[in-house]
């Protein structure tokens, strides 16, 4: 299944998503820097920029007075770090597909703030879920999943153009975004419950980020008037 394009708000088509591009450049730069390091330094790089669940939980257990700690900063910086190219490319692909419409709808800085805040909260949920795990956790998955949740909450009636392989041929179809994203979310739940939590990737960040993004989108629709924006199918 290949995503071709998404419906987008017609009144925002002229708004170039430069924040989305900037986030992609930062993630690519961080991955390139990591790839150039020798193994010993690469491991230290992951520990410096990522977060270790047991360290995060130890800091939180001390109370609010101790929360100004570098270990908690890793909940934010981990969003820009990837150990594998496939992980990075997958995250950037999802961020690009869903992020353009979201950034046009809510603005550049709101997009950036929600990516950071909701992504960090998703990482916090992962730290709590992993307990005393001593491995670094990295990746933009929590922030990307939050953007997907925001997209679904803001544009639940939009349709996505997909190329679906049928034997030796590709068939183009338009599918409701609710169906596509709903199927994706069910997979995340299944992976979270039964899949591995190995290395530096945690499936629960997808679930937590998506739920947070959906909640924020519903809040925006209720109180910001954003739901009144006109939309059309590309």
WOGI-V855200 format. One record per pair of residues at least 4 apart in sequence whose C-alpha atoms are under 7 Angstrom apart, sorted by sequence separation. I is the first residue (numbers start at 1). GAP is how many residues later the second one is. D is the distance in whole Angstrom. If there is no record, write none. Layout:
i=I gap=GAP d=D
i=I gap=GAP d=D
//
This chain:
i=9 gap=4 d=7
i=17 gap=4 d=7
i=18 gap=4 d=6
i=19 gap=4 d=6
i=20 gap=4 d=6
i=21 gap=4 d=6
i=22 gap=4 d=6
i=23 gap=4 d=6
i=24 gap=4 d=6
i=25 gap=4 d=6
i=26 gap=4 d=6
i=27 gap=4 d=6
i=28 gap=4 d=6
i=29 gap=4 d=6
i=30 gap=4 d=6
i=31 gap=4 d=6
i=32 gap=4 d=6
i=33 gap=4 d=7
i=37 gap=4 d=6
i=38 gap=4 d=6
i=39 gap=4 d=6
i=40 gap=4 d=7
i=41 gap=4 d=6
i=42 gap=4 d=6
i=43 gap=4 d=7
i=44 gap=4 d=6
i=45 gap=4 d=6
i=46 gap=4 d=5
i=47 gap=4 d=7
i=52 gap=4 d=6
i=53 gap=4 d=6
i=54 gap=4 d=6
i=55 gap=4 d=6
i=56 gap=4 d=6
i=57 gap=4 d=6
i=58 gap=4 d=7
i=62 gap=4 d=6
i=63 gap=4 d=7
i=69 gap=4 d=7
i=70 gap=4 d=7
i=73 gap=4 d=7
i=74 gap=4 d=6
i=84 gap=4 d=6
i=85 gap=4 d=6
i=86 gap=4 d=6
i=87 gap=4 d=6
i=88 gap=4 d=6
i=89 gap=4 d=6
i=90 gap=4 d=6
i=91 gap=4 d=6
i=92 gap=4 d=6
i=93 gap=4 d=6
i=94 gap=4 d=6
i=95 gap=4 d=5
i=96 gap=4 d=6
i=98 gap=4 d=7
i=99 gap=4 d=6
i=100 gap=4 d=6
i=101 gap=4 d=6
i=102 gap=4 d=6
i=103 gap=4 d=5
i=106 gap=4 d=6
i=107 gap=4 d=6
i=108 gap=4 d=6
i=109 gap=4 d=6
i=110 gap=4 d=6
i=111 gap=4 d=6
i=112 gap=4 d=6
i=113 gap=4 d=6
i=114 gap=4 d=6
i=115 gap=4 d=6
i=116 gap=4 d=6
i=117 gap=4 d=6
i=118 gap=4 d=6
i=119 gap=4 d=6
i=120 gap=4 d=6
i=121 gap=4 d=6
i=122 gap=4 d=6
i=123 gap=4 d=6
i=124 gap=4 d=6
i=125 gap=4 d=6
i=126 gap=4 d=6
i=127 gap=4 d=6
i=140 gap=4 d=6
i=141 gap=4 d=6
i=142 gap=4 d=6
i=143 gap=4 d=6
i=144 gap=4 d=6
i=145 gap=4 d=6
i=146 gap=4 d=6
i=147 gap=4 d=6
i=148 gap=4 d=6
i=149 gap=4 d=6
i=150 gap=4 d=6
i=151 gap=4 d=6
i=152 gap=4 d=5
i=165 gap=4 d=6
i=166 gap=4 d=6
i=176 gap=4 d=7
i=177 gap=4 d=6
i=178 gap=4 d=6
i=179 gap=4 d=6
i=180 gap=4 d=6
i=181 gap=4 d=6
i=182 gap=4 d=6
i=183 gap=4 d=6
i=184 gap=4 d=6
i=185 gap=4 d=6
i=186 gap=4 d=6
i=187 gap=4 d=6
i=188 gap=4 d=6
i=189 gap=4 d=6
i=190 gap=4 d=6
i=191 gap=4 d=4
i=197 gap=4 d=6
i=204 gap=4 d=6
i=205 gap=4 d=6
i=206 gap=4 d=6
i=207 gap=4 d=6
i=208 gap=4 d=6
i=209 gap=4 d=6
i=210 gap=4 d=6
i=211 gap=4 d=6
i=212 gap=4 d=6
i=213 gap=4 d=6
i=214 gap=4 d=6
i=215 gap=4 d=6
i=216 gap=4 d=6
i=217 gap=4 d=6
i=218 gap=4 d=6
i=219 gap=4 d=6
i=220 gap=4 d=5
i=221 gap=4 d=6
i=37 gap=5 d=5
i=82 gap=5 d=7
i=103 gap=5 d=6
i=106 gap=5 d=6
i=165 gap=5 d=4
i=166 gap=5 d=7
i=197 gap=5 d=5
i=221 gap=5 d=5
i=82 gap=6 d=6
i=164 gap=6 d=5
i=165 gap=6 d=6
i=197 gap=6 d=7
i=220 gap=6 d=7
i=221 gap=6 d=5
i=59 gap=7 d=7
i=60 gap=7 d=6
i=163 gap=7 d=6
i=164 gap=7 d=5
i=34 gap=8 d=6
i=59 gap=8 d=6
i=103 gap=8 d=5
i=163 gap=8 d=5
i=164 gap=8 d=6
i=163 gap=9 d=5
i=162 gap=10 d=6
i=163 gap=10 d=7
i=161 gap=11 d=7
i=162 gap=11 d=5
i=192 gap=11 d=5
i=161 gap=12 d=6
i=162 gap=12 d=6
i=191 gap=12 d=6
i=192 gap=12 d=6
i=161 gap=13 d=5
i=160 gap=14 d=5
i=161 gap=14 d=7
i=56 gap=15 d=6
i=159 gap=15 d=6
i=160 gap=15 d=5
i=188 gap=15 d=7
i=55 gap=16 d=7
i=56 gap=16 d=6
i=159 gap=16 d=5
i=160 gap=16 d=6
i=159 gap=17 d=4
i=160 gap=17 d=6
i=158 gap=18 d=6
i=159 gap=18 d=5
i=188 gap=18 d=7
i=189 gap=18 d=7
i=123 gap=19 d=7
i=157 gap=19 d=7
i=158 gap=19 d=6
i=188 gap=19 d=6
i=51 gap=20 d=6
i=122 gap=20 d=5
i=157 gap=20 d=7
i=156 gap=21 d=7
i=156 gap=22 d=6
i=51 gap=23 d=5
i=119 gap=23 d=4
i=50 gap=24 d=5
i=51 gap=24 d=6
i=119 gap=24 d=4
i=49 gap=25 d=6
i=50 gap=25 d=7
i=118 gap=25 d=6
i=152 gap=26 d=7
i=50 gap=27 d=6
i=51 gap=27 d=7
i=116 gap=27 d=7
i=119 gap=27 d=7
i=49 gap=28 d=6
i=50 gap=28 d=4
i=115 gap=28 d=5
i=118 gap=28 d=6
i=49 gap=29 d=6
i=115 gap=31 d=7
i=49 gap=32 d=7
i=115 gap=32 d=7
i=76 gap=40 d=6
i=79 gap=40 d=7
i=76 gap=44 d=5
i=75 gap=45 d=5
i=75 gap=48 d=6
i=99 gap=48 d=6
i=75 gap=49 d=7
i=91 gap=49 d=7
i=95 gap=49 d=6
i=98 gap=49 d=7
i=102 gap=49 d=6
i=30 gap=50 d=7
i=31 gap=50 d=6
i=91 gap=50 d=6
i=94 gap=50 d=7
i=98 gap=50 d=6
i=30 gap=51 d=6
i=31 gap=51 d=6
i=31 gap=52 d=7
i=27 gap=53 d=5
i=91 gap=53 d=7
i=98 gap=53 d=6
i=26 gap=54 d=7
i=27 gap=54 d=6
i=82 gap=56 d=6
i=81 gap=57 d=6
i=82 gap=57 d=5
i=81 gap=58 d=5
i=79 gap=59 d=6
i=80 gap=59 d=6
i=78 gap=60 d=5
i=79 gap=60 d=5
i=80 gap=60 d=6
i=78 gap=61 d=6
i=79 gap=61 d=4
i=145 gap=61 d=5
i=149 gap=61 d=5
i=153 gap=61 d=5
i=138 gap=62 d=5
i=139 gap=62 d=7
i=148 gap=62 d=6
i=149 gap=62 d=6
i=152 gap=62 d=7
i=137 gap=63 d=4
i=138 gap=63 d=6
i=142 gap=63 d=5
i=146 gap=63 d=4
i=150 gap=63 d=5
i=154 gap=63 d=6
i=79 gap=64 d=7
i=136 gap=64 d=6
i=137 gap=64 d=6
i=141 gap=64 d=6
i=142 gap=64 d=5
i=145 gap=64 d=5
i=146 gap=64 d=4
i=149 gap=64 d=4
i=150 gap=64 d=5
i=153 gap=64 d=5
i=141 gap=65 d=6
i=145 gap=65 d=5
i=149 gap=65 d=4
i=153 gap=65 d=6
i=143 gap=66 d=6
i=146 gap=66 d=6
i=147 gap=66 d=6
i=150 gap=66 d=7
i=142 gap=67 d=5
i=146 gap=67 d=4
i=150 gap=67 d=5
i=154 gap=67 d=7
i=24 gap=68 d=7
i=57 gap=70 d=7
i=56 gap=71 d=7
i=57 gap=71 d=7
i=154 gap=73 d=7
i=53 gap=74 d=4
i=159 gap=74 d=7
i=53 gap=75 d=7
i=158 gap=75 d=7
i=126 gap=76 d=7
i=53 gap=77 d=6
i=54 gap=77 d=6
i=53 gap=78 d=6
i=54 gap=78 d=4
i=126 gap=78 d=6
i=20 gap=79 d=7
i=53 gap=79 d=6
i=54 gap=79 d=5
i=126 gap=79 d=6
i=53 gap=80 d=6
i=54 gap=80 d=6
i=53 gap=81 d=6
i=52 gap=82 d=6
i=123 gap=82 d=6
i=17 gap=83 d=6
i=52 gap=83 d=6
i=122 gap=83 d=5
i=125 gap=83 d=7
i=52 gap=84 d=5
i=51 gap=85 d=5
i=52 gap=85 d=6
i=17 gap=86 d=6
i=50 gap=86 d=6
i=51 gap=86 d=5
i=122 gap=86 d=5
i=17 gap=87 d=7
i=50 gap=87 d=6
i=122 gap=87 d=5
i=50 gap=88 d=5
i=15 gap=89 d=6
i=19 gap=89 d=6
i=47 gap=89 d=6
i=46 gap=90 d=6
i=119 gap=90 d=6
i=118 gap=91 d=6
i=5 gap=92 d=7
i=9 gap=92 d=7
i=12 gap=92 d=6
i=8 gap=93 d=5
i=12 gap=93 d=7
i=19 gap=93 d=7
i=118 gap=94 d=6
i=118 gap=95 d=7
i=9 gap=96 d=7
i=7 gap=151 d=6
i=7 gap=152 d=6
i=6 gap=153 d=7
i=7 gap=153 d=7
i=6 gap=154 d=5
i=5 gap=155 d=6
i=6 gap=155 d=6
i=5 gap=156 d=6
i=4 gap=157 d=5
i=3 gap=158 d=6
i=4 gap=158 d=5
i=3 gap=159 d=5
i=4 gap=159 d=7
i=2 gap=160 d=6
i=3 gap=160 d=6
i=1 gap=161 d=7
i=2 gap=161 d=5
i=1 gap=162 d=6
i=2 gap=162 d=6
i=1 gap=163 d=5
i=1 gap=164 d=6
i=9 gap=220 d=7
i=10 gap=220 d=6
i=9 gap=221 d=6
i=10 gap=221 d=6
i=9 gap=222 d=5
i=10 gap=222 d=6
i=8 gap=223 d=6
i=9 gap=223 d=7
i=8 gap=224 d=7
i=7 gap=225 d=6
i=7 gap=226 d=5
i=7 gap=227 d=5
i=6 gap=228 d=7
//
